[in-house]
Amino acid sequence: MTNLDFDTMCPDEMKRLKKDLDKAIANYDNRRKAEARRDLEEKAREYGFSLSELVDVKTTKRGAVAPKYRNPGNPNQVWSGRGRQPAWFREAIVAGTEPDDLEI
Protein backbone atom coordinates (compact mmCIF):
# COMPACT_ATOMS: atom_id res chain seq x y z
CA MET A 1 0.00 0.00 0.00
CA THR A 2 1.29 3.42 -0.89
CA ASN A 3 1.72 5.96 1.88
CA LEU A 4 0.05 9.23 1.01
CA ASP A 5 1.31 12.50 2.37
CA PHE A 6 -1.79 14.59 2.86
CA ASP A 7 0.26 17.54 4.07
CA THR A 8 1.71 18.00 0.58
CA MET A 9 -1.58 17.48 -1.29
CA CYS A 10 -3.76 20.37 -2.37
CA PRO A 11 -7.48 20.30 -1.50
CA ASP A 12 -8.45 19.45 -5.10
CA GLU A 13 -6.18 16.40 -5.07
CA MET A 14 -7.65 15.24 -1.76
CA LYS A 15 -11.21 15.74 -3.03
CA ARG A 16 -10.41 13.77 -6.18
CA LEU A 17 -8.85 11.01 -4.06
CA LYS A 18 -11.91 10.93 -1.79
CA LYS A 19 -14.24 10.74 -4.79
CA ASP A 20 -12.21 7.87 -6.28
CA LEU A 21 -12.15 6.07 -2.94
CA ASP A 22 -15.92 6.46 -2.44
CA LYS A 23 -16.48 5.07 -5.94
CA ALA A 24 -14.14 2.12 -5.29
CA ILE A 25 -15.95 1.29 -2.03
CA ALA A 26 -19.36 1.42 -3.74
CA ASN A 27 -18.12 -0.81 -6.56
CA TYR A 28 -16.72 -3.29 -4.04
CA ASP A 29 -20.01 -3.39 -2.14
CA ASN A 30 -21.97 -3.89 -5.37
CA ARG A 31 -19.69 -6.76 -6.44
CA ARG A 32 -20.08 -8.45 -3.05
CA LYS A 33 -23.86 -8.09 -3.16
CA ALA A 34 -23.99 -9.56 -6.68
CA GLU A 35 -21.81 -12.45 -5.54
CA ALA A 36 -24.03 -13.11 -2.53
CA ARG A 37 -27.15 -12.93 -4.73
CA ARG A 38 -25.66 -15.48 -7.18
CA ASP A 39 -24.76 -17.83 -4.32
CA LEU A 40 -28.23 -17.58 -2.82
CA GLU A 41 -29.96 -18.10 -6.17
CA GLU A 42 -27.83 -21.18 -6.77
CA LYS A 43 -28.65 -22.59 -3.33
CA ALA A 44 -32.39 -21.94 -3.88
CA ARG A 45 -32.23 -23.78 -7.24
CA GLU A 46 -30.68 -26.78 -5.48
CA TYR A 47 -33.91 -27.01 -3.49
CA GLY A 48 -36.07 -26.45 -6.57
CA PHE A 49 -37.06 -22.86 -5.86
CA SER A 50 -36.21 -19.43 -7.14
CA LEU A 51 -34.82 -16.91 -4.70
CA SER A 52 -37.88 -14.70 -5.15
CA GLU A 53 -40.12 -17.60 -4.09
CA LEU A 54 -38.22 -17.93 -0.82
CA VAL A 55 -37.84 -14.29 0.05
CA ASP A 56 -41.06 -12.79 1.29
CA VAL A 57 -40.73 -9.18 0.21
CA LYS A 58 -43.72 -7.08 1.11
CA THR A 59 -44.07 -3.50 0.11
CA THR A 60 -45.63 -1.32 2.71
CA LYS A 61 -48.29 0.89 1.29
CA ARG A 62 -49.47 3.72 3.41
CA GLY A 63 -53.14 3.99 4.02
CA ALA A 64 -55.22 7.05 3.41
CA VAL A 65 -54.78 9.86 5.90
CA ALA A 66 -57.85 11.29 7.56
CA PRO A 67 -58.71 14.84 6.53
CA LYS A 68 -57.55 17.53 8.93
CA TYR A 69 -58.94 20.71 7.31
CA ARG A 70 -62.29 21.53 5.68
CA ASN A 71 -63.22 24.40 3.40
CA PRO A 72 -65.99 26.31 5.20
CA GLY A 73 -67.33 27.53 1.83
CA ASN A 74 -67.56 24.00 0.42
CA PRO A 75 -67.66 21.18 3.02
CA ASN A 76 -66.84 18.63 0.30
CA GLN A 77 -63.33 20.08 0.00
CA VAL A 78 -61.01 18.64 2.62
CA TRP A 79 -57.24 18.38 3.04
CA SER A 80 -55.15 16.04 5.17
CA GLY A 81 -52.45 18.63 5.82
CA ARG A 82 -49.93 16.65 3.76
CA GLY A 83 -48.66 17.46 0.31
CA ARG A 84 -49.42 20.62 -1.61
CA GLN A 85 -51.84 23.03 -0.03
CA PRO A 86 -55.07 23.25 -1.99
CA ALA A 87 -55.95 26.64 -3.46
CA TRP A 88 -58.91 27.13 -1.11
CA PHE A 89 -56.62 26.64 1.91
CA ARG A 90 -53.97 29.06 0.61
CA GLU A 91 -56.61 31.65 -0.23
CA ALA A 92 -58.13 31.40 3.24
CA ILE A 93 -54.74 31.85 4.91
CA VAL A 94 -53.90 34.86 2.70
CA ALA A 95 -57.31 36.32 3.61
CA GLY A 96 -56.32 36.16 7.28
CA THR A 97 -57.96 32.91 8.41
CA GLU A 98 -55.92 30.93 10.94
CA PRO A 99 -55.24 27.27 10.04
CA ASP A 100 -56.78 26.26 13.39
CA ASP A 101 -60.07 27.80 12.23
CA LEU A 102 -60.15 25.42 9.25
CA GLU A 103 -59.51 22.25 11.25
CA ILE A 104 -62.21 19.63 11.32
VMD Tcl script that builds the backbone (N, CA, C; Angstrom):
set m [mol new atoms 312]
animate dup $m
set s [atomselect $m all]
$s set {name element resname resid chain x y z} {
  {N N MET 1 A 0.848 -1.183 0.000}
  {CA C MET 1 A 0.000 0.000 0.000}
  {C C MET 1 A 0.886 1.235 0.000}
  {N N THR 2 A 0.527 2.194 -0.769}
  {CA C THR 2 A 1.293 3.423 -0.892}
  {C C THR 2 A 0.945 4.364 0.249}
  {N N ASN 3 A 1.961 4.956 0.841}
  {CA C ASN 3 A 1.723 5.963 1.876}
  {C C ASN 3 A 1.472 7.301 1.200}
  {N N LEU 4 A 0.394 7.935 1.578}
  {CA C LEU 4 A 0.052 9.231 1.007}
  {C C LEU 4 A 0.402 10.313 2.006}
  {N N ASP 5 A 0.964 11.376 1.510}
  {CA C ASP 5 A 1.312 12.502 2.369}
  {C C ASP 5 A 0.277 13.600 2.142}
  {N N PHE 6 A -0.695 13.636 3.020}
  {CA C PHE 6 A -1.790 14.591 2.862}
  {C C PHE 6 A -1.334 16.034 3.081}
  {N N ASP 7 A -0.239 16.192 3.807}
  {CA C ASP 7 A 0.261 17.539 4.069}
  {C C ASP 7 A 0.769 18.211 2.798}
  {N N THR 8 A 1.174 17.423 1.823}
  {CA C THR 8 A 1.706 17.996 0.579}
  {C C THR 8 A 0.654 18.053 -0.521}
  {N N MET 9 A -0.529 17.504 -0.270}
  {CA C MET 9 A -1.584 17.483 -1.292}
  {C C MET 9 A -2.435 18.745 -1.193}
  {N N CYS 10 A -2.849 19.223 -2.353}
  {CA C CYS 10 A -3.762 20.369 -2.370}
  {C C CYS 10 A -5.188 19.854 -2.152}
  {N N PRO 11 A -6.097 20.726 -1.759}
  {CA C PRO 11 A -7.481 20.297 -1.503}
  {C C PRO 11 A -8.131 19.608 -2.705}
  {N N ASP 12 A -7.860 20.080 -3.918}
  {CA C ASP 12 A -8.453 19.454 -5.099}
  {C C ASP 12 A -7.983 18.011 -5.260}
  {N N GLU 13 A -6.705 17.758 -4.984}
  {CA C GLU 13 A -6.176 16.396 -5.071}
  {C C GLU 13 A -6.831 15.498 -4.023}
  {N N MET 14 A -7.015 16.030 -2.815}
  {CA C MET 14 A -7.647 15.237 -1.757}
  {C C MET 14 A -9.113 14.954 -2.079}
  {N N LYS 15 A -9.809 15.946 -2.651}
  {CA C LYS 15 A -11.206 15.738 -3.034}
  {C C LYS 15 A -11.322 14.687 -4.122}
  {N N ARG 16 A -10.412 14.738 -5.097}
  {CA C ARG 16 A -10.409 13.766 -6.183}
  {C C ARG 16 A -10.126 12.364 -5.625}
  {N N LEU 17 A -9.173 12.278 -4.697}
  {CA C LEU 17 A -8.846 11.008 -4.062}
  {C C LEU 17 A -10.043 10.468 -3.280}
  {N N LYS 18 A -10.733 11.348 -2.558}
  {CA C LYS 18 A -11.914 10.932 -1.790}
  {C C LYS 18 A -13.006 10.426 -2.730}
  {N N LYS 19 A -13.212 11.143 -3.828}
  {CA C LYS 19 A -14.237 10.736 -4.794}
  {C C LYS 19 A -13.900 9.364 -5.375}
  {N N ASP 20 A -12.630 9.157 -5.734}
  {CA C ASP 20 A -12.208 7.868 -6.283}
  {C C ASP 20 A -12.361 6.757 -5.254}
  {N N LEU 21 A -12.041 7.053 -4.006}
  {CA C LEU 21 A -12.153 6.068 -2.937}
  {C C LEU 21 A -13.615 5.709 -2.671}
  {N N ASP 22 A -14.486 6.712 -2.635}
  {CA C ASP 22 A -15.924 6.456 -2.439}
  {C C ASP 22 A -16.468 5.574 -3.560}
  {N N LYS 23 A -16.030 5.846 -4.786}
  {CA C LYS 23 A -16.482 5.066 -5.938}
  {C C LYS 23 A -15.967 3.630 -5.832}
  {N N ALA 24 A -14.716 3.454 -5.432}
  {CA C ALA 24 A -14.142 2.118 -5.287}
  {C C ALA 24 A -14.874 1.322 -4.211}
  {N N ILE 25 A -15.221 1.968 -3.113}
  {CA C ILE 25 A -15.946 1.289 -2.034}
  {C C ILE 25 A -17.335 0.863 -2.512}
  {N N ALA 26 A -18.028 1.744 -3.220}
  {CA C ALA 26 A -19.361 1.418 -3.735}
  {C C ALA 26 A -19.286 0.258 -4.726}
  {N N ASN 27 A -18.283 0.280 -5.595}
  {CA C ASN 27 A -18.121 -0.810 -6.559}
  {C C ASN 27 A -17.846 -2.125 -5.842}
  {N N TYR 28 A -17.022 -2.093 -4.814}
  {CA C TYR 28 A -16.718 -3.287 -4.045}
  {C C TYR 28 A -17.989 -3.846 -3.399}
  {N N ASP 29 A -18.764 -2.961 -2.779}
  {CA C ASP 29 A -20.013 -3.386 -2.142}
  {C C ASP 29 A -20.965 -3.997 -3.169}
  {N N ASN 30 A -21.079 -3.382 -4.332}
  {CA C ASN 30 A -21.972 -3.892 -5.375}
  {C C ASN 30 A -21.526 -5.262 -5.866}
  {N N ARG 31 A -20.209 -5.461 -6.013}
  {CA C ARG 31 A -19.691 -6.762 -6.443}
  {C C ARG 31 A -19.987 -7.831 -5.394}
  {N N ARG 32 A -19.811 -7.485 -4.123}
  {CA C ARG 32 A -20.075 -8.452 -3.052}
  {C C ARG 32 A -21.566 -8.802 -2.974}
  {N N LYS 33 A -22.423 -7.814 -3.171}
  {CA C LYS 33 A -23.865 -8.090 -3.164}
  {C C LYS 33 A -24.247 -8.996 -4.325}
  {N N ALA 34 A -23.694 -8.726 -5.510}
  {CA C ALA 34 A -23.985 -9.556 -6.680}
  {C C ALA 34 A -23.509 -10.986 -6.450}
  {N N GLU 35 A -22.347 -11.130 -5.846}
  {CA C GLU 35 A -21.806 -12.454 -5.542}
  {C C GLU 35 A -22.710 -13.192 -4.548}
  {N N ALA 36 A -23.140 -12.506 -3.525}
  {CA C ALA 36 A -24.032 -13.111 -2.534}
  {C C ALA 36 A -25.356 -13.506 -3.178}
  {N N ARG 37 A -25.884 -12.646 -4.046}
  {CA C ARG 37 A -27.147 -12.932 -4.730}
  {C C ARG 37 A -27.011 -14.179 -5.596}
  {N N ARG 38 A -25.891 -14.294 -6.339}
  {CA C ARG 38 A -25.658 -15.475 -7.176}
  {C C ARG 38 A -25.592 -16.737 -6.324}
  {N N ASP 39 A -24.870 -16.670 -5.206}
  {CA C ASP 39 A -24.758 -17.827 -4.323}
  {C C ASP 39 A -26.124 -18.246 -3.775}
  {N N LEU 40 A -26.915 -17.266 -3.370}
  {CA C LEU 40 A -28.235 -17.575 -2.819}
  {C C LEU 40 A -29.175 -18.131 -3.880}
  {N N GLU 41 A -29.118 -17.586 -5.090}
  {CA C GLU 41 A -29.957 -18.100 -6.170}
  {C C GLU 41 A -29.582 -19.538 -6.502}
  {N N GLU 42 A -28.290 -19.825 -6.500}
  {CA C GLU 42 A -27.833 -21.184 -6.771}
  {C C GLU 42 A -28.318 -22.144 -5.680}
  {N N LYS 43 A -28.206 -21.748 -4.442}
  {CA C LYS 43 A -28.651 -22.589 -3.327}
  {C C LYS 43 A -30.159 -22.821 -3.412}
  {N N ALA 44 A -30.933 -21.802 -3.752}
  {CA C ALA 44 A -32.385 -21.944 -3.877}
  {C C ALA 44 A -32.725 -22.921 -5.005}
  {N N ARG 45 A -31.990 -22.854 -6.129}
  {CA C ARG 45 A -32.228 -23.776 -7.243}
  {C C ARG 45 A -31.954 -25.219 -6.827}
  {N N GLU 46 A -30.978 -25.429 -5.962}
  {CA C GLU 46 A -30.683 -26.782 -5.483}
  {C C GLU 46 A -31.898 -27.388 -4.786}
  {N N TYR 47 A -32.714 -26.548 -4.174}
  {CA C TYR 47 A -33.914 -27.008 -3.493}
  {C C TYR 47 A -35.155 -26.932 -4.392}
  {N N GLY 48 A -34.959 -26.506 -5.628}
  {CA C GLY 48 A -36.071 -26.451 -6.570}
  {C C GLY 48 A -36.909 -25.190 -6.498}
  {N N PHE 49 A -36.341 -24.131 -5.973}
  {CA C PHE 49 A -37.057 -22.858 -5.864}
  {C C PHE 49 A -36.256 -21.749 -6.536}
  {N N SER 50 A -36.928 -20.647 -6.756}
  {CA C SER 50 A -36.209 -19.431 -7.141}
  {C C SER 50 A -36.030 -18.612 -5.872}
  {N N LEU 51 A -35.068 -17.731 -5.880}
  {CA C LEU 51 A -34.824 -16.909 -4.701}
  {C C LEU 51 A -36.046 -16.055 -4.372}
  {N N SER 52 A -36.706 -15.549 -5.390}
  {CA C SER 52 A -37.876 -14.696 -5.149}
  {C C SER 52 A -39.019 -15.474 -4.505}
  {N N GLU 53 A -39.084 -16.796 -4.735}
  {CA C GLU 53 A -40.122 -17.598 -4.086}
  {C C GLU 53 A -39.849 -17.750 -2.593}
  {N N LEU 54 A -38.587 -17.719 -2.214}
  {CA C LEU 54 A -38.220 -17.929 -0.819}
  {C C LEU 54 A -38.190 -16.652 -0.004}
  {N N VAL 55 A -37.943 -15.562 -0.661}
  {CA C VAL 55 A -37.835 -14.286 0.047}
  {C C VAL 55 A -39.194 -13.616 0.017}
  {N N ASP 56 A -39.748 -13.399 1.177}
  {CA C ASP 56 A -41.059 -12.788 1.288}
  {C C ASP 56 A -40.896 -11.279 1.390}
  {N N VAL 57 A -40.903 -10.629 0.245}
  {CA C VAL 57 A -40.733 -9.178 0.210}
  {C C VAL 57 A -42.107 -8.543 0.106}
  {N N LYS 58 A -42.439 -7.780 1.114}
  {CA C LYS 58 A -43.724 -7.084 1.109}
  {C C LYS 58 A -43.463 -5.593 1.054}
  {N N THR 59 A -44.167 -4.948 0.166}
  {CA C THR 59 A -44.066 -3.496 0.114}
  {C C THR 59 A -45.104 -2.922 1.060}
  {N N THR 60 A -44.698 -1.951 1.800}
  {CA C THR 60 A -45.634 -1.315 2.712}
  {C C THR 60 A -46.273 -0.139 2.007}
  {N N LYS 61 A -47.558 -0.191 1.910}
  {CA C LYS 61 A -48.292 0.891 1.285}
  {C C LYS 61 A -49.020 1.644 2.376}
  {N N ARG 62 A -48.826 2.909 2.387}
  {CA C ARG 62 A -49.467 3.723 3.408}
  {C C ARG 62 A -50.946 3.865 3.112}
  {N N GLY 63 A -51.706 3.828 4.163}
  {CA C GLY 63 A -53.139 3.991 4.023}
  {C C GLY 63 A -53.495 5.459 3.863}
  {N N ALA 64 A -54.741 5.685 3.567}
  {CA C ALA 64 A -55.216 7.055 3.409}
  {C C ALA 64 A -55.155 7.771 4.759}
  {N N VAL 65 A -54.862 9.040 4.698}
  {CA C VAL 65 A -54.778 9.857 5.902}
  {C C VAL 65 A -56.102 10.594 6.077}
  {N N ALA 66 A -56.577 10.616 7.281}
  {CA C ALA 66 A -57.847 11.290 7.563}
  {C C ALA 66 A -57.707 12.784 7.299}
  {N N PRO 67 A -58.766 13.407 6.780}
  {CA C PRO 67 A -58.713 14.840 6.534}
  {C C PRO 67 A -58.560 15.623 7.831}
  {N N LYS 68 A -57.808 16.702 7.756}
  {CA C LYS 68 A -57.555 17.529 8.930}
  {C C LYS 68 A -58.227 18.904 8.793}
  {N N TYR 69 A -58.372 19.380 7.556}
  {CA C TYR 69 A -58.941 20.709 7.306}
  {C C TYR 69 A -60.133 20.590 6.359}
  {N N ARG 70 A -61.111 21.491 6.547}
  {CA C ARG 70 A -62.290 21.526 5.684}
  {C C ARG 70 A -62.524 22.958 5.225}
  {N N ASN 71 A -62.899 23.093 3.970}
  {CA C ASN 71 A -63.218 24.399 3.400}
  {C C ASN 71 A -64.598 24.815 3.916}
  {N N PRO 72 A -64.678 25.905 4.676}
  {CA C PRO 72 A -65.992 26.311 5.195}
  {C C PRO 72 A -66.964 26.709 4.090}
  {N N GLY 73 A -66.449 27.142 2.948}
  {CA C GLY 73 A -67.327 27.535 1.835}
  {C C GLY 73 A -67.840 26.340 1.057}
  {N N ASN 74 A -67.151 25.205 1.115}
  {CA C ASN 74 A -67.559 23.999 0.419}
  {C C ASN 74 A -67.123 22.803 1.271}
  {N N PRO 75 A -68.013 22.256 2.090}
  {CA C PRO 75 A -67.661 21.178 3.016}
  {C C PRO 75 A -67.143 19.910 2.340}
  {N N ASN 76 A -67.349 19.800 1.020}
  {CA C ASN 76 A -66.838 18.628 0.302}
  {C C ASN 76 A -65.332 18.715 0.071}
  {N N GLN 77 A -64.768 19.905 0.199}
  {CA C GLN 77 A -63.335 20.082 -0.002}
  {C C GLN 77 A -62.616 19.939 1.327}
  {N N VAL 78 A -61.782 18.890 1.408}
  {CA C VAL 78 A -61.014 18.637 2.619}
  {C C VAL 78 A -59.554 18.456 2.236}
  {N N TRP 79 A -58.684 18.552 3.241}
  {CA C TRP 79 A -57.245 18.377 3.038}
  {C C TRP 79 A -56.655 17.724 4.275}
  {N N SER 80 A -55.744 16.779 4.061}
  {CA C SER 80 A -55.145 16.040 5.173}
  {C C SER 80 A -54.045 16.824 5.874}
  {N N GLY 81 A -53.564 17.882 5.252}
  {CA C GLY 81 A -52.448 18.631 5.822}
  {C C GLY 81 A -51.110 18.155 5.277}
  {N N ARG 82 A -51.145 17.176 4.390}
  {CA C ARG 82 A -49.929 16.654 3.765}
  {C C ARG 82 A -49.937 16.991 2.288}
  {N N GLY 83 A -48.756 17.154 1.739}
  {CA C GLY 83 A -48.663 17.460 0.313}
  {C C GLY 83 A -48.922 18.932 0.055}
  {N N ARG 84 A -49.186 19.231 -1.220}
  {CA C ARG 84 A -49.423 20.622 -1.608}
  {C C ARG 84 A -50.701 21.153 -0.979}
  {N N GLN 85 A -50.641 22.390 -0.585}
  {CA C GLN 85 A -51.837 23.028 -0.029}
  {C C GLN 85 A -52.820 23.276 -1.163}
  {N N PRO 86 A -54.081 22.944 -0.958}
  {CA C PRO 86 A -55.073 23.250 -1.988}
  {C C PRO 86 A -55.280 24.765 -2.083}
  {N N ALA 87 A -55.757 25.205 -3.220}
  {CA C ALA 87 A -55.950 26.639 -3.464}
  {C C ALA 87 A -56.876 27.255 -2.424}
  {N N TRP 88 A -57.962 26.562 -2.075}
  {CA C TRP 88 A -58.907 27.129 -1.109}
  {C C TRP 88 A -58.242 27.361 0.248}
  {N N PHE 89 A -57.312 26.476 0.642}
  {CA C PHE 89 A -56.621 26.636 1.913}
  {C C PHE 89 A -55.684 27.837 1.854}
  {N N ARG 90 A -54.897 27.921 0.782}
  {CA C ARG 90 A -53.970 29.057 0.612}
  {C C ARG 90 A -54.716 30.380 0.600}
  {N N GLU 91 A -55.824 30.411 -0.137}
  {CA C GLU 91 A -56.609 31.649 -0.234}
  {C C GLU 91 A -57.159 32.054 1.133}
  {N N ALA 92 A -57.595 31.098 1.911}
  {CA C ALA 92 A -58.134 31.401 3.240}
  {C C ALA 92 A -57.046 31.948 4.153}
  {N N ILE 93 A -55.854 31.389 4.074}
  {CA C ILE 93 A -54.743 31.848 4.909}
  {C C ILE 93 A -54.332 33.266 4.503}
  {N N VAL 94 A -54.257 33.516 3.188}
  {CA C VAL 94 A -53.901 34.858 2.699}
  {C C VAL 94 A -54.961 35.870 3.137}
  {N N ALA 95 A -56.212 35.426 3.201}
  {CA C ALA 95 A -57.311 36.319 3.606}
  {C C ALA 95 A -57.320 36.564 5.112}
  {N N GLY 96 A -56.420 35.890 5.854}
  {CA C GLY 96 A -56.323 36.156 7.280}
  {C C GLY 96 A -56.898 35.069 8.177}
  {N N THR 97 A -57.406 33.999 7.606}
  {CA C THR 97 A -57.958 32.908 8.408}
  {C C THR 97 A -56.801 32.113 9.011}
  {N N GLU 98 A -56.933 31.745 10.269}
  {CA C GLU 98 A -55.925 30.927 10.935}
  {C C GLU 98 A -56.148 29.459 10.548}
  {N N PRO 99 A -55.070 28.691 10.364}
  {CA C PRO 99 A -55.242 27.267 10.038}
  {C C PRO 99 A -56.095 26.524 11.078}
  {N N ASP 100 A -55.971 26.916 12.339}
  {CA C ASP 100 A -56.776 26.262 13.385}
  {C C ASP 100 A -58.267 26.427 13.136}
  {N N ASP 101 A -58.665 27.560 12.498}
  {CA C ASP 101 A -60.075 27.803 12.230}
  {C C ASP 101 A -60.615 26.884 11.145}
  {N N LEU 102 A -59.726 26.293 10.335}
  {CA C LEU 102 A -60.148 25.420 9.245}
  {C C LEU 102 A -60.104 23.940 9.632}
  {N N GLU 103 A -59.588 23.650 10.828}
  {CA C GLU 103 A -59.506 22.253 11.250}
  {C C GLU 103 A -60.882 21.639 11.442}
  {N N ILE 104 A -60.942 20.360 11.173}
  {CA C ILE 104 A -62.208 19.634 11.319}
  {C C ILE 104 A -62.419 19.311 12.795}
}
mol reanalyze $m
mol bondsrecalc $m
mol representation Tube
mol addrep $m
